[in-house]
Amino acid sequence: MTDDAVYELAQVNIARLKAPLDSPQLKDFVDALDPVNASADAADGFVWRLQSEGGDATDIPVFGDSWLIVNLTVWRDTNALTAFMYQGQHREMLARRREWFDRLAEAATALWWVPAGHRPTVAEAESRLLHLRTHGPTPYAFTLRTSYPAGVSEPVLGEVPEGLGCSR
């Protein structure tokens, strides 16, 4: 059995809203959520995404900050994730992200390999993001620019500061 069949790629990204989700400033973003999520669900290599009963994850807390929203997904591999990210309506949303979200000083996206069938939690995603911020890319938490092959990974030993939310 190959690593590709044993592991899947988890991805988290967070964003700090510039305005409330029900504001006119975020209307285009909110209106695009359902179609973009539907295109992700149908994308080649898509496995799973975190969602509440509302069908998205905008009301799921992350880092205890009500201005942060989280996107947590699992994909077959980095190629599948990249193919989805830079095509269609998702690409259009990426181009407009500065209209809706503040630029964050810290890393806002982390990737890591999970055993096939595992569904990561928000707490796990927060931990991986904090690890990436503290140690930079490692097999435990990495980026698309600096990725690692599928496999079991352990965190780098040392302290990961608690409660590192996102500063503006």
Summary of the structure (lengths in Angstrom):
residues: 168
radius of gyration: 15.6
end to end distance: 44.7
largest distance: 50.6
contacts: 495
relative contact order: 0.22
helix: 34%
strand: 21%
